[in-house]
Amino acid sequence: MTTLADAEQAVREPDEPARTGGSSDPVVTAVRLRPPERRGMHARFDSTDPNPGWDVARHPKVARLLRNRRFQFMLILPNQIVFWAVILLGLAGTVVPGLNFGTAITWYLWFCLVFVMMVVVGRAWCAMCPFGGFGEWVQRQAFWKRTQKALGLGLKLPEPVARYGFLMSVVSFLVLTWIEETFNIAGPGAPHATSWMVVGIVSSALVFFLAFERRTFCRYVCPLSALIGTVGAMGSVAGFRTRDREVCLSCETKDCMRGSSSGYGCPWYTWPGSADSNLACGLCSECYKSCPSDNIGLFLQKPMTSVVAPTRRRFDIAWAVAVLWGLVVFQQVNATNVYASADSWLNRNLHMRYPDPLDYVGIIAAVALVMGGIAWLVQRALGRRDLEFATPGRNYLDRTSRFRAFFVPLMYGLIPVVGADYFARQLPKFFSHVPRLVPAVGAWFGAGSTHSPLYSYHLLETTGIVVAQVAVIGLGTLGAVFASWRIAGRDLASISTRPGVARVTAVGLALACGVVAGVLYIAMHAAP
Amino acid sequence: MTIAPAPELLVPTDASTSVTVLSDRCAGCQECVVRCPTEALTIDSSRWVVVADESLCVGCRQCVRTCPFSAITVEGPSLVTERTAVRTVEPERLEGDDSETRRGFTTWEDALAEASRCLSCPDPTCVRGCPTHNDIPSFIRALSARDLDEAHRVLRRTTVLPDVCSRVCDQAVQCEGSCTWSLAGGAPVAIGALERFITEHAPVPPPARAEEPAGLDVAVVGSGPAGIAAAWELAEAGARVVVYEKADRPGGLLDWGIPDFTLPSAVADRPWAQLQAAGVELRCEHEVTSEDIEGLLGTNDAVVLAYGAGMPVTPRVPGVELEGVEDASRFLDRAHRALLAGTVLPELDASAEGVRAGGAVVLVLGAGNTAMDVARSVRRFGGQAICIDWMDPRFAPVRPDELDEARSEGVDVRFNSTLLRLEGDGVRVRSAVLARTRQESAARRPEVLESETSVVEVDRVVLAMGYRIDPSVAPGLPAVPFVKTVEEYPDRRWIGSGILANPAPTFARSLPVGRLALARESARTNAAFARGDRLWIAGDALVGPSTVVEAMAQGRRAARSILAHRPSRARSGDGAGPRPVEPKRVVVVVDSLGGKTRSAGEAISRVLEGTGASVSVLRIQEATAPVLADADLVVLGTWTEGLVVANVGPSRAVRAFLDALPPLHGMRAAVFCTYGFSPKGTTAIMRNALEAHGAEVVAEAAFGARDLARRAEEFGEQVKSRLWSGSASRTSGGVRAVAR
């Protein structure tokens, strides 16, 4: 379709071209923008650009759906209803955790589904999230309409914080998990604890939505943002991307970023013209709606493309992987008897309660630092000394070093096993207790009880669960081996003195992580 | 495309700026890169993130204003030399002195030094801020190259009054307020003074008359800035132009409304001297009334109404009917003639009989441009002037420079003061009762404190509270007066330029220059639309009291619209006469839900492209007034909204589009819809709405799902056969086309 700029060039007055340079608009005539830089564009994006044939938005019905402003509202609404029910029933419903709808759906089903979604799709949950959705409705003062007047201060997240990218989200995930462990919320413990946790998330989301512009909360603060961003990279939905980068580069309006009458500017600070992974695409479809050139598609991709293919890897994501790996290892370790003894001893001496912050932070930090240490050792052993790592920027994400050059690819390669580990952690609750949802729904109407056969029904017994967990870890390890092999082949081979050894080392690290996780699951014996 | 070279700047070398690109949010869209005036920004291709060369950064912060994601910050000073001072002259003896008080640069050195401050921004915000969109960087570049002919050529693209505008424009809220330095919190380039330097050192070239007559007769009613601009454009294109002016001299506001100490007569008279020399016929003392317009349309191909807004606003206070009370236009006209003739106004002159010592006391109601002109004129005739304005000085729209000049000339300007009543001896005004006012914010109406009054003895009162359009001249014209508006979703290219970024520049009195410019642009665009059959309207007659440059820009726009659409009295009315001119610019506007309507629009456009016309297919959101203003034919397509048989009609977006249509007299249109079950009266709704706005609908059709592309092509052929000669008319086959 012809763009507005084309139209304005086309409607030049025939007697005027010599005088006004071809346009009837004197502003257009006076604007002499430099041509955008295209050097390196192909090298930067060719490996990550999705297959044009995998653009599902080419299908008229999908296009119609995505163009509909009610699309995201309809995704959010059911979840909104469920989570307000979780809050209300957690506070006012039965105090039996397994029979309370709030705790049952949250901990037996929801968390598991979120992991399935992120592994398959990416940020599918973000598109339907009731927490961000609620904040966004308030901020926009509309459920689905495009409005101009935003409620709140519309601040930008200060650069000194924003420069750390997704690490703020990692920290908030650690804090939330510590709170959850401390109060045994996910146990599940008392239903009101789950309610207060959800209220806390909704409230903090609302505060951020009222203080800051766009989805600053989702992008930087949400406890799940970094987790979904990293694990979601395995997903088969590339997100909304440009169909033709040339059109995006020469676009005069950048409506997908600034918004137009049809849609908002990207709430996630992502430009489809340069997106190289699904890391920060919230699948909200606003860019698709606002693009004046119909140049944005919703693309599918092969699994793990966003793990393997990007040429620009982020240091914050690498540390996010290391820390998230530390957290899930902590969660596995704390189900063992050895940990219970150590934690009790610490708590007695420090007058603290489970989980002792020292061992909580200590184990996570130790695991993350071990990952960093391994990368440091690898670069010391294999890194080419003849290479200079120029520093293109001053801040955290921009700096380069030999350590970063090894650490970042190695951590990206571990994403599948880390994701699998988180998923496997959810399986005991799902397989053991998800049938309780039926009596929990019944209890809502006074019909369900702990005597219901479904209340005690397990989809899998302990051994079956352990097998499933190990199988999931096995799949994740296979994925990590594949990813590490590919990533190391591209990113480490050129900077290593012995490229083959570097690749084998990367694969070895992935295997080792898989083995550790698998062994721990066997040791845990399907503990929830 | 011409690429702006990076300018060589005279910048202090002992300071530096710091540029921080937040790489987490920088998407590599290059909005900053393509606009950076000094090429300090480029893209790091390995990361696709912008990087800055701080040694090249001058701190103009255009990157900060243009980044869609706020990913860039600049700290440190703006590295620009100080603005070269422009002289203001205070006459030694005010009485009888009509010499200009504001002067331009007198030396080339000063002008070149100031020109060197221009960054030659690739996306110049000053151009958007200028109401007529002068290509300011280009004429400053030409000036820097000492090529004044080229500077005039650049100016001529957009203005016919550079000498006038450089003197009377309030540049602080227009071009200079939008200068990138101004938006960055610094002192802008003295654009007005540079423009004036060009016109003072090389005369404004006369109209370049076309060699071949255009075969177009146009009547222009009014000889003010809008009339001048319209006549100039039309005359240059070879049209025969007759201008009707009710006064005995041409120029309108330029003649009677602006005193010589601001706009010398020699400058104000220049456009008409050149226009008459170029063959434009001027008929002074020829008032055009509403009854005459029909006659003018009968003898001309087009009529441009540019009669201004000359009805003074009169306060509803007791005593306003007393002798000694007059409106500002009459006073300024008398003052102008007296100063030209070297005589005095006897009612003000202290030496005249019956006038108090120290000169007559004149109370001027208002403190805007006109009020200042009146008060300063009073001082030049030996009178004492008191200006009162009920607004708080923080919010009053007075120009600070004009206020300073008036006060330095002895004018007593009182804000927070309003007139309660005038008292007299039964015949003449003798005193004025004033009351204090209080205004807490710009948005709030001042509150009158009737308990705090004072009495001022006055000899005369001049009403300078503003003007309005005389509704009797052209009653019933659609959308007149046009209210300047900023669209809810303004052109994102304007946002992209950074002109709308906050905070508003202090140099421009903290006014939102971008929004002001966008509002002005809405009026300029609207002047392109005919208000009736071959009838255009521009300037103050369209929008009410405004500025010289806005009126001129609108006059030019109306004239260019006439030249583009080529109306003819021979083919007007009942359709008799020669065939209409074939459309050259076709806009196919579609609102498509699933893609069918868009496909149909594209099929139609392919057929129409075969005529040689330029055809664009646009989404309904993109069919803005500027696009429609340039089009000869609009093909409007919609999907059919509704519940099978209930509420069936055009889509909501199309209905909103139809509701907001500008006047479309002379526009040809075709409408179509796509439907699933039944279109019912969808195309009829569209046809009726378009016709209600003055468009002529030449064809309409509804397409079902079957054979959509073929049917759309046949509809395109039908439109083609109706509007283009030599196009074979085909049978419409299965198309539900309604021949009209």
Interface residues (C-beta under 8 A of the other chain):
Chain A: M1 T2 L4 D6 A7 E8 A10 V11 E13 P14 D15 E16 R19 T20 G21 S24 D25 P26 V27 T29 A30 V31 R32 L33 R34 P35 P36 E37 R39 G40 M41 A43 R44 F45 P60 K61 A63 R64 R67 Q148 K156 E159 A162 R163 Y164 G165 C248 L249 E252 T253 K254 D255 M257 R258 G259 S260 S261 S262 G265 Y269 T270 W271 G273 S274 D276 P292 D294 T311 R312 D316 P392 G393 R394 N395 L397 D398
Chain B: M1 T2 I3 A4 T20 V21 L22 S23 D24 R25 A27 G28 C29 Q30 E31 V33 V34 R35 C36 E39 T42 I43 D44 S45 S46 R47 W48 V49 V51 P68 F69 S70 A71 T73 P122 D123 P124 V127 R128 T132 H133 N134 D135 I136 P137 S138 R156 R157 T158 A237 E488 Y489 D491 R492 R493 I495 G496 S497 R560 L563 A564 K584 R585 V587 L593 G594 G595 K596 R598 E602 S614 V615 S616 V617 L618 R619 Q621 E622 P626 V627 D630 A631
